[in-house]
């Protein structure tokens, strides 16, 4: 994450009760009216989510921002890489704001630009790196998207990872996939790529912990990043639910481990999970393997269905829903007073290369 020093917003915000903050946010939104667009990722908490003009997953929100030419200020209630994608896709006169700069993504941070560039150079000593195509999950920094764009690769999302992987394998001999091992592994498995042709690149080890021979045979190399939330789900949770509720349906996100996805009835992106549960018949029972705020919202929206979290324990991601009402109000107060705080600005050269990688995905 490039920018993470968050100004102390002080007791005037942090020590005020929500009962006071929420009406003040509503009033500022009304005041800023058509100049403002508030975007909220599905994982945000309800007290922030209620102020969204649009909700969605990261790419859907970036596209909404790009299409909202008339909105000068885009306040992005999500994490840093999402705000970066919005800045890359919006025009120069639009301003993207992340209300709390500490809202990073641990998975995205697991693939730093220097680390990836070093790994690429190391690989080039044992294989023909010219024939290797990089693919990065949208959950990555603008710098990684730019590196991928420069090397002829593409961004992917959890909805289109299999399609992008197929495209990339048609462009070269092998793919280097960043930063989420599990999305890469699940996508490779769905395409029928044998396990022995899918290798993990461990950041701390020479040649990623692989032999030269293994690397030469590999079709897909996986960076060893992961989502702290989706890693908590285990195949044992799936088995326990099936034993307790034989009729239950299990749906999980492809950032979950391979064995969890293989044991589930369905898997897919956040949007797919929402649509699948919404379309299910009344009375159906679901165990959902994804972030807990989304599971709670599904429960509230579908009282006719029985919806549970797949895991009885919650390992929360401390950054994913960091945008608290106090921070949202703080940035709106500044905007109403003619000042911009917490703008996310991707340097032009990085944005241009990152956009190449995003545009490739859109054309695949
Ligand atoms: S839950 Fe946390 S680690 Fe997982 S994608 Fe979101 S910010 Fe990244």
Boltz pocket constraint, residues with backbone or C-beta under 6 A from the ligand:
constraints:
  - pocket:
      binder: B
      contacts: [[A, 79], [A, 104], [A, 105], [A, 106], [A, 107], [A, 108], [A, 139], [A, 226], [A, 227], [A, 228], [A, 229], [A, 230], [A, 291], [A, 317], [A, 318], [A, 319], [A, 320]]
      max_distance: 6.0
